[in-house]
């Protein structure tokens, strides 16, 4: 790929890295990434991916910017209160890097549209804040043959991992970690329990880093590993994840072959 002079300047610090170089930057510029949720996680993921030169970024979220979002959702600003989050976030990304194409999807993510949306992109970043959406995204990614980089945050803690079970063993899927969603009300959302704003920035930056690594094909990915971070104790911990041969989604006798088992109105693109 031939870079324009302004691209050489913009991406110079990437191109200087032996692991990335011009070839890796060309991969980033050609990539298509879908971000689920334009909130606390989706904001830093979007901004770092746009800054890195990801060619096309899709954003799905059906919410609007609220004052309570601004403590952590850094893609939005006070003067955009009431604006659709996907439009507000797209404005921030385009201002940062006009090279990047931003595709906005102001819709709920549902069993009816999830597979079609996921198949349009090379890799998916999940920044949603509820288990219904997380399981829908994870199932759709496996069935569509797409890599998923998933993160979650609550209070002062967060976790991140990469799932590419569509490649087969030994890669686990999200259901190898969580076979089924927890009962309603058992795990509070950030709206119910709170979230320390900067924690979403740390996890979003990790999520963006793993996404860029997957696209560029550098380093050791997080498939089969889960990173846990506790901000209060300032500690990181890595847990090994194994593929479950009995998993309903990716196991030897998988029973989940489509998205019909998901409640049609339950899952939506909510963001932290």
DAPENOR-V485159 format. One record per residue. RES is the residue in one small letter. PSI is psi in degrees with one decimal (NA if undefined). OMEGA is omega in whole degrees, 0 to 359 (* if undefined). BURIAL is + if it has 16 or more other C-alpha atoms within 10 Angstrom, else -. Layout:
RES & PSI & OMEGA & BURIAL
RES & PSI & OMEGA & BURIAL
This chain:
x & 134.1 & 176 & -
x & 124.4 & 180 & -
x & 141.7 & 171 & -
x & 161.8 & 181 & -
x & -41.2 & 180 & -
x & -30.6 & 176 & -
x & -37.5 & 177 & -
x & -40.1 & 179 & -
x & -44.6 & 183 & -
x & -43.5 & 186 & -
x & 18.7 & 185 & +
x & -40.8 & 184 & -
x & -24.7 & 172 & -
x & -47.4 & 185 & +
x & -29.6 & 178 & +
x & -22.1 & 181 & -
x & 123.2 & 180 & -
x & -32.5 & 181 & -
x & -22.6 & 182 & -
x & -69.5 & 179 & +
x & -168.6 & 180 & +
x & -35.7 & 181 & +
x & -45.1 & 179 & -
x & -40.4 & 179 & +
x & -36.4 & 177 & +
x & -36.4 & 177 & +
x & -41.6 & 179 & +
x & -43.7 & 182 & +
x & -24.1 & 181 & +
x & -8.2 & 188 & -
x & 155.2 & 176 & +
x & 121.1 & 183 & +
x & 134.1 & 175 & +
x & 127.5 & 176 & +
x & 121.7 & 179 & +
x & 109.0 & 181 & +
x & 120.9 & 181 & +
x & 50.4 & 185 & +
x & -133.3 & 186 & +
x & -39.8 & 176 & +
x & -45.0 & 182 & +
x & -31.5 & 181 & +
x & -57.0 & 179 & +
x & -34.4 & 177 & +
x & -49.2 & 180 & +
x & -48.5 & 185 & +
x & -40.2 & 179 & +
x & -36.7 & 177 & +
x & -40.0 & 177 & +
x & -43.6 & 179 & +
x & -35.1 & 182 & +
x & -14.0 & 177 & +
x & 25.8 & 174 & +
x & 128.1 & 189 & +
x & -45.8 & 181 & +
x & 128.4 & 179 & +
x & 124.4 & 174 & +
x & 139.3 & 178 & +
x & 127.1 & 175 & +
x & 124.3 & 179 & +
x & 136.6 & 181 & +
x & 11.0 & 185 & +
x & 171.3 & 175 & +
x & 160.9 & 182 & +
x & 128.3 & 180 & +
x & 152.6 & 182 & +
x & -34.7 & 181 & -
x & -14.4 & 179 & -
x & -27.5 & 196 & +
x & -9.8 & 177 & +
x & -15.2 & 184 & -
x & -23.9 & 186 & +
x & 83.0 & 195 & +
x & -4.7 & 175 & +
x & -11.5 & 184 & +
x & 159.1 & 182 & +
x & 163.1 & 184 & +
x & -34.8 & 182 & -
x & -0.6 & 177 & -
x & 22.2 & 175 & +
x & 135.5 & 180 & +
x & -9.5 & 179 & -
x & 146.5 & 176 & +
x & 134.4 & 183 & +
x & -38.5 & 181 & +
x & -35.2 & 180 & +
x & -40.5 & 178 & +
x & -46.5 & 180 & +
x & -38.7 & 178 & +
x & -39.3 & 178 & +
x & -42.5 & 180 & -
x & -42.6 & 182 & +
x & -41.2 & 180 & +
x & -34.0 & 177 & +
x & -33.9 & 180 & -
x & -42.0 & 183 & -
x & 98.8 & 180 & +
x & -9.8 & 175 & -
x & -30.4 & 190 & +
x & 135.6 & 174 & +
x & 124.9 & 179 & +
x & 120.6 & 177 & +
x & 119.2 & 184 & +
x & 138.4 & 178 & +
x & 93.3 & 180 & +
x & 72.8 & 182 & +
x & 164.2 & 169 & -
x & 143.1 & 172 & +
x & 121.8 & 185 & +
x & 166.6 & 175 & +
x & -24.6 & 182 & +
x & -29.0 & 184 & -
x & -8.2 & 188 & -
x & -48.2 & 183 & +
x & -42.1 & 180 & +
x & -43.2 & 180 & -
x & -46.1 & 182 & +
x & -39.0 & 183 & +
x & -16.4 & 180 & +
x & -10.3 & 187 & -
x & 161.6 & 182 & +
x & -31.7 & 186 & +
x & 151.6 & 185 & +
x & 135.2 & 173 & +
x & 120.2 & 180 & +
x & 117.4 & 177 & +
x & 28.0 & 181 & +
x & 167.6 & 186 & +
x & 17.9 & 180 & +
x & 150.5 & 185 & +
x & -31.7 & 179 & +
x & -46.0 & 180 & +
x & -42.0 & 182 & +
x & -43.9 & 180 & +
x & -36.8 & 178 & +
x & -45.3 & 179 & +
x & -45.5 & 182 & +
x & -44.8 & 179 & +
x & -43.1 & 181 & +
x & -40.7 & 180 & +
x & -43.8 & 179 & +
x & -47.3 & 183 & +
x & -31.4 & 181 & +
x & -5.0 & 180 & +
x & 41.2 & 181 & +
x & 144.3 & 177 & +
x & 138.8 & 180 & +
x & 127.9 & 171 & +
x & 113.4 & 190 & +
x & 137.0 & 176 & +
x & 155.5 & 178 & +
x & 147.7 & 182 & +
x & 142.1 & 172 & +
x & 130.9 & 181 & +
x & -110.9 & 182 & +
x & 15.5 & 186 & +
x & 157.0 & 178 & +
x & 165.0 & 178 & +
x & 154.9 & 180 & +
x & 143.2 & 176 & +
x & 168.6 & 177 & +
x & 136.5 & 182 & +
x & 122.1 & 176 & +
x & 54.8 & 182 & +
x & -17.4 & 178 & +
x & -17.1 & 178 & +
x & -7.8 & 179 & -
x & -176.2 & 179 & -
x & 143.7 & 11 & +
x & 14.0 & 187 & -
x & 124.2 & 176 & +
x & 163.5 & 173 & +
x & 178.1 & 181 & +
x & -34.3 & 180 & +
x & -16.2 & 172 & +
x & -27.5 & 176 & +
x & -48.5 & 179 & -
x & 97.5 & 183 & -
x & -36.9 & 181 & -
x & 153.8 & 175 & -
x & 147.2 & 177 & -
x & 158.8 & 177 & -
x & 147.0 & 179 & -
x & 132.8 & 177 & -
x & -10.9 & 182 & -
x & -42.7 & 179 & -
x & 118.0 & 183 & -
x & 154.3 & 173 & -
x & 171.4 & 179 & +
x & -26.6 & 177 & +
x & -26.0 & 180 & -
x & -34.6 & 187 & -
x & -17.1 & 181 & -
x & 162.1 & 177 & -
x & 135.0 & 177 & +
x & 117.7 & 193 & +
x & -45.6 & 184 & +
x & -21.6 & 179 & +
x & -37.9 & 178 & +
x & -31.1 & 178 & +
x & -42.5 & 179 & +
x & -48.5 & 182 & +
x & -35.8 & 177 & +
x & -38.1 & 177 & +
x & -39.9 & 176 & +
x & -42.0 & 180 & +
x & -43.4 & 178 & +
x & -40.8 & 180 & +
x & -46.4 & 180 & +
x & -34.7 & 178 & +
x & -45.7 & 179 & +
x & -39.3 & 177 & +
x & -43.3 & 180 & +
x & -42.3 & 182 & +
x & -45.0 & 182 & +
x & -16.5 & 180 & +
x & 41.0 & 182 & -
x & 153.3 & 174 & -
x & -173.1 & 179 & -
x & 122.0 & 181 & -
x & 180.0 & 183 & +
x & 7.6 & 176 & +
x & 126.0 & 183 & +
x & 3.4 & 178 & +
x & 144.8 & 177 & +
x & 121.5 & 177 & +
x & 128.3 & 177 & +
x & 131.4 & 179 & +
x & 129.9 & 175 & +
x & 110.3 & 184 & -
x & -34.1 & 183 & +
x & -37.5 & 179 & -
x & -3.1 & 181 & -
x & 48.0 & 182 & -
x & 140.5 & 172 & -
x & 144.1 & 176 & -
x & 138.9 & 178 & -
x & 127.8 & 180 & -
x & 134.4 & 177 & -
x & 135.7 & 177 & -
x & 134.1 & 178 & +
x & 146.2 & 174 & +
x & 135.7 & 178 & +
x & 112.2 & 180 & +
x & -22.3 & 180 & +
x & 8.3 & 182 & -
x & 137.6 & 181 & +
x & -21.9 & 183 & +
x & -47.0 & 186 & +
x & 5.5 & 184 & +
x & -179.2 & 183 & +
x & -28.1 & 178 & -
x & 56.1 & 184 & -
x & 138.7 & 179 & -
x & -16.2 & 179 & -
x & 110.5 & 183 & -
x & -3.8 & 176 & -
x & -169.9 & 184 & -
x & 15.6 & 185 & +
x & -17.7 & 181 & -
x & -9.5 & 178 & -
x & 138.1 & 177 & +
x & 131.1 & 188 & -
x & -28.7 & 184 & -
x & -0.8 & 186 & -
x & -41.2 & 186 & -
x & 135.9 & 178 & +
x & 163.7 & 183 & +
x & 69.4 & 176 & +
x & 149.9 & 182 & +
x & 149.9 & 181 & +
x & NA & * & +
